[in-house]
Amino acid sequence: MVIDEFNGDNFDHTGLGFIGGGYLAQMQTNGRPIESQPTPEGTPSWGADYKRAVRESYNHSTSIFAHGAVMSHRGNYLDLDPTYTDAYGRPLLRMTFDFTDNEYRMSNYLTDRLVEIARAMNPREMKVNRRKGPYSIVPYQSTHNTGGHIMGDNPRESVTNRYNQSWDLPNLFVTGAGNFPQNPGYNPTGTVAALAYHTAQAIRTQYLRNPGPLVQA
Ligand SMILES: Cc1cc2nc3c(=O)[nH]c(=O)nc-3n(C[C@H](O)[C@H](O)[C@H](O)COP(=O)(O)OP(=O)(O)OC[C@H]3O[C@@H](n4cnc5c(N)ncnc54)[C@H](O)[C@@H]3O)c2cc1C
């Protein structure tokens, strides 16, 4: 179940101090044997009390979450690593990333909405996980990495034009999540596919008839 009232510009941001938003969701993955063993706060992690708590909580608990946008920031970028190289001696890609106040404010606001929903479900117990910095790549928090060959309206600030055509090499088209300058509050793949169709149509209907830049820099 997903609600979209707090995604993008679907709500009034007056006085909130951030832009963007995200969707709120409850996901049902059935009783996964390893991950689905929620226990109340304070339960020991082994022994008879642990087993009793798992028995009592199994299929009697759920989680709801927010999936939010991340905007472009100058301090977040990809470049060539000055130290680490691959087997051929070529520099590895280095990612420099952290959340900014915009993401923390947005996340707090969305979490407040989740708390309201959870309270309305009248739970015996609930646990609130607020996003705290700095960003860590270690805990799993979706794999929606974007950027690298971003799309834009000029060659100074982007790698491709709106048809995912390289500004430098007109016969090179690159499609994928790397085209996104930022990630909206949605999973990326639907948009990746839509952009691939957009690119293919431009190649068929424009580029093949008249090879060259489809947008003048
Ligand atoms: C565990 C997991 C769960 C996910 N769940 C979702 C989801 O539920 N919904 C959603 O929308 N998105 C989801 N995503 C994100 C989604 O998979 C990616 O955003 C999407 O696949 C990006 O597409 P892409 O074409 O940019 O890159 P990729 O799909 O990564 O394609 C890049 C391709 O380039 C190839 N390649 C790399 N280097 C070279 C080279 N030198 N020469 C030739 N080929 C090369 C790779 O082998 C790969 O096939 C998930 C990702 C992960 C990892």
Ligand as a Chemical Component Dictionary entry (heavy atoms), coordinates in Angstrom:
data_LIG
# 
_chem_comp.id                   LIG 
_chem_comp.type                 NON-POLYMER 
_chem_comp.pdbx_formal_charge   0 
_chem_comp.three_letter_code    LIG 
# 
loop_
_chem_comp_atom.comp_id 
_chem_comp_atom.atom_id 
_chem_comp_atom.alt_atom_id 
_chem_comp_atom.type_symbol 
_chem_comp_atom.charge 
_chem_comp_atom.model_Cartn_x 
_chem_comp_atom.model_Cartn_y 
_chem_comp_atom.model_Cartn_z 
_chem_comp_atom.pdbx_ordinal 
LIG C1  C1  C 0 18.783 -5.157 -4.914  1  
LIG C2  C2  C 0 18.187 -4.070 -5.782  2  
LIG C3  C3  C 0 16.826 -3.851 -5.755  3  
LIG C4  C4  C 0 16.261 -2.863 -6.568  4  
LIG N1  N1  N 0 14.912 -2.693 -6.550  5  
LIG C5  C5  C 0 14.326 -1.777 -7.361  6  
LIG C6  C6  C 0 12.917 -1.636 -7.419  7  
LIG O1  O1  O 0 12.164 -2.332 -6.740  8  
LIG N2  N2  N 0 12.405 -0.680 -8.251  9  
LIG C7  C7  C 0 13.202 0.120  -9.018  10 
LIG O2  O2  O 0 12.677 0.971  -9.754  11 
LIG N3  N3  N 0 14.544 0.000  -8.985  12 
LIG C8  C8  C 0 15.118 -0.925 -8.186  13 
LIG N4  N4  N 0 16.490 -1.047 -8.147  14 
LIG C9  C9  C 0 17.305 -0.088 -8.915  15 
LIG C10 C10 C 0 17.421 -0.471 -10.381 16 
LIG O3  O3  O 0 17.846 -1.823 -10.480 17 
LIG C11 C11 C 0 18.433 0.463  -11.057 18 
LIG O4  O4  O 0 18.069 1.813  -10.814 19 
LIG C12 C12 C 0 18.441 0.224  -12.558 20 
LIG O5  O5  O 0 18.786 -1.099 -12.824 21 
LIG C13 C13 C 0 19.438 1.173  -13.211 22 
LIG O6  O6  O 0 19.494 0.869  -14.597 23 
LIG P1  P1  P 0 20.767 1.214  -15.446 24 
LIG O7  O7  O 0 20.460 0.781  -16.840 25 
LIG O8  O8  O 0 21.143 2.641  -15.203 26 
LIG O9  O9  O 0 21.963 0.377  -14.822 27 
LIG P2  P2  P 0 22.174 -1.218 -14.718 28 
LIG O10 O10 O 0 20.860 -1.936 -14.709 29 
LIG O11 O11 O 0 23.119 -1.402 -13.587 30 
LIG O12 O12 O 0 22.862 -1.546 -16.114 31 
LIG C14 C14 C 0 24.219 -1.244 -16.346 32 
LIG C15 C15 C 0 24.741 -2.327 -17.265 33 
LIG O13 O13 O 0 26.037 -1.953 -17.741 34 
LIG C16 C16 C 0 26.854 -3.083 -17.744 35 
LIG N5  N5  N 0 28.251 -2.607 -17.724 36 
LIG C17 C17 C 0 28.934 -2.029 -16.716 37 
LIG N6  N6  N 0 30.172 -1.735 -17.096 38 
LIG C18 C18 C 0 30.298 -2.109 -18.386 39 
LIG C19 C19 C 0 31.369 -2.056 -19.341 40 
LIG N7  N7  N 0 32.561 -1.522 -19.043 41 
LIG N8  N8  N 0 31.125 -2.540 -20.573 42 
LIG C20 C20 C 0 29.916 -3.055 -20.902 43 
LIG N9  N9  N 0 28.881 -3.149 -20.034 44 
LIG C21 C21 C 0 29.075 -2.670 -18.800 45 
LIG C22 C22 C 0 26.450 -3.855 -16.517 46 
LIG O14 O14 O 0 26.824 -5.213 -16.621 47 
LIG C23 C23 C 0 24.923 -3.668 -16.543 48 
LIG O15 O15 O 0 24.264 -4.670 -17.301 49 
LIG C24 C24 C 0 17.084 -2.044 -7.379  50 
LIG C25 C25 C 0 18.465 -2.283 -7.407  51 
LIG C26 C26 C 0 19.007 -3.289 -6.619  52 
LIG C27 C27 C 0 20.514 -3.546 -6.698  53 
# 
loop_
_chem_comp_bond.comp_id 
_chem_comp_bond.atom_id_1 
_chem_comp_bond.atom_id_2 
_chem_comp_bond.value_order 
_chem_comp_bond.pdbx_ordinal 
LIG C1  C2  SING 1  
LIG C2  C3  SING 2  
LIG C2  C26 DOUB 3  
LIG C3  C4  DOUB 4  
LIG C4  N1  SING 5  
LIG C4  C24 SING 6  
LIG N1  C5  DOUB 7  
LIG C5  C6  SING 8  
LIG C5  C8  SING 9  
LIG C6  O1  DOUB 10 
LIG C6  N2  SING 11 
LIG N2  C7  SING 12 
LIG C7  O2  DOUB 13 
LIG C7  N3  SING 14 
LIG N3  C8  DOUB 15 
LIG C8  N4  SING 16 
LIG N4  C9  SING 17 
LIG N4  C24 SING 18 
LIG C9  C10 SING 19 
LIG C10 O3  SING 20 
LIG C10 C11 SING 21 
LIG C11 O4  SING 22 
LIG C11 C12 SING 23 
LIG C12 O5  SING 24 
LIG C12 C13 SING 25 
LIG C13 O6  SING 26 
LIG O6  P1  SING 27 
LIG P1  O7  DOUB 28 
LIG P1  O8  SING 29 
LIG P1  O9  SING 30 
LIG O9  P2  SING 31 
LIG P2  O10 DOUB 32 
LIG P2  O11 SING 33 
LIG P2  O12 SING 34 
LIG O12 C14 SING 35 
LIG C14 C15 SING 36 
LIG C15 O13 SING 37 
LIG C15 C23 SING 38 
LIG O13 C16 SING 39 
LIG C16 N5  SING 40 
LIG C16 C22 SING 41 
LIG N5  C17 SING 42 
LIG N5  C21 SING 43 
LIG C17 N6  DOUB 44 
LIG N6  C18 SING 45 
LIG C18 C19 SING 46 
LIG C18 C21 DOUB 47 
LIG C19 N7  SING 48 
LIG C19 N8  DOUB 49 
LIG N8  C20 SING 50 
LIG C20 N9  DOUB 51 
LIG N9  C21 SING 52 
LIG C22 O14 SING 53 
LIG C22 C23 SING 54 
LIG C23 O15 SING 55 
LIG C24 C25 DOUB 56 
LIG C25 C26 SING 57 
LIG C26 C27 SING 58 
# 
